[in-house]
Amino acid sequence: QPALQRVLHQVQVQVGQRTGDVLVTVFVRAALSEALQRQLWESLHDLITGLFLHVKTRETPALFDGTTSHIAGTQVMHERVGPSLFQIEPQAFFQVNTVQMERLYALVQAAAALQGHEVVLDLYSGGGTIALSLAPYCKTVYGVEVHRQATLLAIQQAAALGVRNCQFRTGKVERLVQRYLAEGVRADVAVLDPPRSG
């Protein structure tokens, strides 16, 4: 498609290794016609479960810096991590290797050595997968994430999984940790998974 090639910036493919769901986001520098969007879906719909278009109008390091619209298919993908089924949206960070993620979370759980009475801080919590994986083993988990959409997703995930001992807040970690301290929250365990390039 020459019209697409002229404006294509990049393509993000999110794959549920355990579910087979595939969510694709096409990043472009200018809007695509509805006819071209339909054609794009028709050419991919046998291979993917959902398709999004993100119009990136400025050159910035942020990947999602523009307008995202749903073209067709599902609006979320699902992935099973241990016993839990998570929803993943295009803008949500989610580990790309489910098997390694489960191993990593098992190491975090072992290192935390939770007995059921602890208060845990999950800093840079993203969509809440670490917090939700630790929740059955502690009293309370407080998740902190700077991206509002990820926080909303974490709250939705907790509700869908029936987890009631997780609280998620949006804001800078440095500020919210100070607020928690001012509120009298004292953590027994802190998990930090900050964003990094690469």
Long-range contacts (C-beta under 8 A, 24 or more apart in sequence): 1-36, 1-39, 1-40, 3-32, 3-33, 3-36, 4-28, 4-32, 4-36, 4-40, 7-32, 9-56, 12-63, 12-90, 14-77, 14-88, 14-90, 14-94, 15-77, 15-96, 16-77, 16-78, 16-79, 16-80, 16-88, 16-98, 17-79, 17-97, 17-98, 17-99, 18-79, 18-80, 18-81, 18-98, 19-77, 19-78, 19-79, 19-80, 19-85, 21-49, 21-50, 21-74, 21-77, 21-78, 21-79, 22-47, 22-48, 22-49, 22-50, 22-77, 23-48, 23-49, 23-50, 23-51, 23-52, 23-74, 23-76, 23-77, 23-88, 23-90, 24-48, 24-50, 24-51, 24-52, 25-51, 25-52, 25-53, 25-54, 25-68, 25-90, 26-51, 26-52, 26-53, 26-54, 27-54, 27-56, 27-63, 28-53, 28-54, 28-55, 28-56, 29-55, 29-56, 29-57, 30-55, 31-55, 37-71, 38-72, 40-71, 41-71, 41-72, 41-73, 45-72, 45-73, 48-73, 49-73, 49-74, 49-77, 50-74, 50-75, 50-76, 50-77, 52-90, 54-90, 64-90, 64-91, 81-105, 81-129, 81-133, 82-133, 84-132, 84-133, 84-161, 85-160, 85-161, 86-127, 86-129, 86-157, 87-153, 87-156, 87-157, 87-160, 88-127, 88-153, 89-149, 89-153, 91-147, 91-149, 91-150, 92-126, 92-127, 92-149, 92-150, 92-153, 93-126, 93-127, 93-150, 93-195, 94-126, 94-127, 94-129, 95-129, 101-129, 105-129, 105-130, 105-133, 108-133, 108-134, 108-191, 109-133, 109-134, 109-137, 112-137, 112-138, 112-189, 112-191, 114-138, 114-189, 118-188, 118-189, 119-185, 119-186, 119-187, 119-188, 119-189, 120-187, 120-188, 120-189, 120-190, 120-191, 121-177, 121-180, 121-187, 121-189, 121-190, 121-191, 122-191, 122-193, 123-173, 123-177, 123-190, 123-191, 123-192, 123-193, 123-194, 124-173, 124-192, 124-193, 124-194, 124-195, 125-150, 125-151, 125-154, 125-168, 125-193, 126-150, 126-154, 126-193, 127-153, 127-154, 127-157, 128-153, 128-154, 128-155, 128-157, 128-158, 128-166, 128-168, 129-157, 130-191, 130-193, 131-166, 131-168, 131-191, 132-157, 132-158, 132-161, 132-163, 132-166, 134-191, 135-163, 135-165, 135-166, 136-163, 138-165, 138-188, 138-189, 139-165, 140-165, 140-166, 140-167, 141-165, 141-166, 141-167, 142-166, 142-167, 142-168, 142-169, 142-180, 142-185, 142-187, 143-167, 143-168, 143-169, 144-168, 144-169, 144-171, 144-173, 144-176, 144-177, 145-169, 145-170, 146-170, 146-171, 146-172, 146-173
